[in-house]
Amino acid sequence: MLECESDRVVFVGVVGSNKVKEFTMSDVLSTGFANSVEAQGALSALASNLVKVIHGTADGSYPLGGHTVSAARSTFAQTHNIPSDAVAFVNGIQVGEDHILNANESLEFIKAAGVKG
């Protein structure tokens, strides 16, 4: 997965992995990968499949279209500090863990107010 934010590019492990590795844009450009035709195609495909994932102040856009809410939760549980009992909302509507995400949707995890932990 890939997230582009100003001059920062973040490569994230496959859905189900909690590994996150960051590279600066200059790191990527210096390898020549970002300038290759393959990279441009890959970036276009990723960009057309982005879902915004939000929990509190943690947010980012990731290529999660076609994946379930459950897969997104497990992928970002640690990096976005998502509690297992947080409720999932897609575009403001509560959804179940088996909901299939579509490109350009917003997935937000919310824990009920006044609940400690």
C-alpha angles and dihedrals in degrees: 000000000000136000123190118203120166105299095344127094119190122197112201128193121255119286107288093034122102095200116121124184124180128209127180118236089249090055090054095044093049090059092056090231095112091056097051123104089236091055093049090052092047092048091050092050092048094047092052091055102047125142120187111232117200135181116160108307093343114095142145143151117254135173096256101135108135094024127106128250087245092058091048091049093051092045095052101028093108103031094047094032092235113177117223091239096052112121118237122230125185113200088342096309121111112244138181129250091259094058111126112228121228129206115276094022125131117229114195127182114208130184116206114261116257093026111127122221 
